[in-house]
Amino acid sequence: MNSLFEYSDALNVPYEAFCYDTNYWALPVRSHWHYYVEVLYVLEGNLLLTCDSEEFILSPDQIFLFPPSSVHSISAGSEGRIRFNVLKFDLGQLESTIHSTETGNLRFSALFPASMPKTDDFLRIDFSKPGKEKEKERAKALFEGCIRETNGRDFGYLSITRSYLCELLILYLRRRRSLGLTVREPGETAEFEMSIHTITEYIDAHLSDELKVEDLAKKCNMSYSYFAKCFTELYGQSCKHYISFLRLCKAENMLLFTDYDLSYISQETGFCDCSHLIHAFKEKNKVTPHQFRKNRSGVN
């Protein structure tokens, strides 16, 4: 419970695929973040999702994409059994070297950045509407193919899984193009992006400490102004806001999954005292921490 960061061994396990069934696993899945992309396909029941500061209800035959480094959680959005397919993968493993005059080198890591807008148009594909039967069956087949290949681990399974994931991401890009939506590719190099990724992991691991943007900039060998500008471009929010948001997400996790009192939680999440935690928590969630814990107790 000390960190929201979820470690992944992308080198040895670049792809994960499985079906989450509440007959076997309980919800909610606590707030967390990771460097890889996570995509859900709902088969049965409804899900309540959070992605950074936004909430979404996901229904059967709908797909949702969590961008890399986004803080997210998954809860039950309806009673009864809930089933959904899950794909987790490293965008860096999918980079295409095929050149075309239309798109150049297709860089998924640039087209699905952490800073992409957290809206339905960018994150959701809805196949439940009439006229989407063909696309729905293909999307289901892609998820099922990934699960089958990663579970079977037969000869060449990584290559086949990679092709399925690339096709799935192309579905997202085609939908965005059909809506006239684009995402500007960041101008920074991969080395720069990795330094920012490293600092976000550092922030997560040191939320209980005093964190100053000036000190974080120095750790990245950047000036304060350049670090602040680049951080905002990459994550769509200021570093100060990101730290506050992560602290509140960690506080929510501790309220939901522990019995710690507010005094301890405020210390562990880096707030000066209980009153500062209560004020910030109520501003974000519209309820006090005590009300939040009481409202959520006994759910799932």
HUHU-V38752 format. One record per pair of residues at least 24 apart in sequence whose C-alpha atoms are under 7 Angstrom apart, sorted by sequence separation. I is the first residue (numbers start at 0). J is the second residue. D is the distance in Angstrom with one decimal. If there is no record, write none. Layout:
I;J;D
I;J;D
This chain:
38;62;7.0
39;63;5.2
48;72;5.8
49;73;6.8
38;63;5.6
39;64;6.6
48;73;4.8
194;219;6.3
5;31;6.4
38;64;4.4
47;73;6.0
48;74;6.3
141;167;7.0
212;238;6.8
3;30;6.6
4;31;5.7
5;32;5.9
6;33;6.7
37;64;5.9
38;65;6.2
46;73;6.8
47;74;5.0
212;239;6.9
3;31;4.4
4;32;5.1
5;33;5.3
37;65;5.1
46;74;5.9
47;75;5.7
3;32;6.1
4;33;5.9
36;65;5.9
46;75;4.9
47;76;4.7
36;66;5.3
45;75;6.5
46;76;4.3
36;67;4.9
45;76;4.7
35;67;5.0
45;77;5.3
34;67;4.9
44;77;6.1
247;280;6.4
33;67;6.3
34;68;5.1
33;68;5.1
32;68;5.4
44;80;6.4
45;81;6.8
32;69;5.7
44;81;4.6
255;292;6.2
32;70;4.7
43;81;5.1
44;82;6.8
254;292;5.7
31;70;5.4
32;71;6.4
43;82;5.0
30;70;6.3
31;71;5.7
42;82;5.3
43;83;6.8
206;246;6.4
30;71;5.1
31;72;6.6
41;82;6.3
42;83;5.1
30;72;4.4
41;83;4.2
29;72;5.3
40;83;5.4
41;84;6.5
28;72;5.6
29;73;6.9
39;83;6.5
40;84;5.0
69;113;6.2
28;73;5.0
39;84;5.6
40;85;6.7
66;111;6.3
67;112;6.6
68;113;5.7
27;73;5.5
28;74;6.3
39;85;4.8
66;112;6.5
67;113;5.2
27;74;4.2
38;85;5.8
39;86;6.6
66;113;5.4
26;74;5.6
27;75;6.5
38;86;5.1
26;75;6.3
37;86;5.6
38;87;6.6
37;87;4.5
36;87;5.6
37;88;6.8
35;87;6.5
36;88;5.5
35;88;5.4
36;89;6.3
35;89;4.6
36;90;6.9
121;175;6.7
35;90;6.5
22;80;6.5
64;122;5.1
84;142;6.9
21;80;5.8
63;122;5.5
64;123;6.6
207;266;6.3
21;81;5.5
63;123;4.5
207;267;4.8
209;269;6.8
20;81;6.0
21;82;6.6
62;123;5.5
63;124;6.6
207;268;4.8
208;269;5.8
20;82;4.5
61;123;7.0
62;124;5.1
206;268;5.6
207;269;3.9
19;82;5.6
20;83;6.8
61;124;5.8
62;125;6.5
206;269;5.5
18;82;6.9
19;83;5.4
53;117;6.9
61;125;4.5
18;83;5.7
19;84;6.1
60;125;6.6
61;126;5.7
18;84;4.3
19;85;7.0
60;126;5.3
61;127;6.6
17;84;5.9
18;85;6.0
50;117;7.0
60;127;5.2
17;85;5.5
93;161;6.5
16;85;5.6
17;86;6.9
16;86;4.6
15;86;5.7
16;87;6.5
15;87;5.0
93;165;6.7
110;182;6.0
14;87;5.8
15;88;6.4
14;88;4.6
110;184;6.4
13;88;5.8
109;184;5.1
13;89;6.0
109;185;6.5
9;89;6.5
114;232;7.0
114;233;5.3
113;233;6.5
114;234;4.2
113;234;5.4
114;235;4.6
16;145;6.0
17;146;5.5
16;146;4.8
16;149;6.5
15;149;6.9
4;200;6.9
4;203;6.7
3;203;6.5
2;203;5.9
2;204;5.7
30;248;6.4
30;252;6.5
29;252;6.1
3;249;6.7
26;299;6.1
25;299;6.9
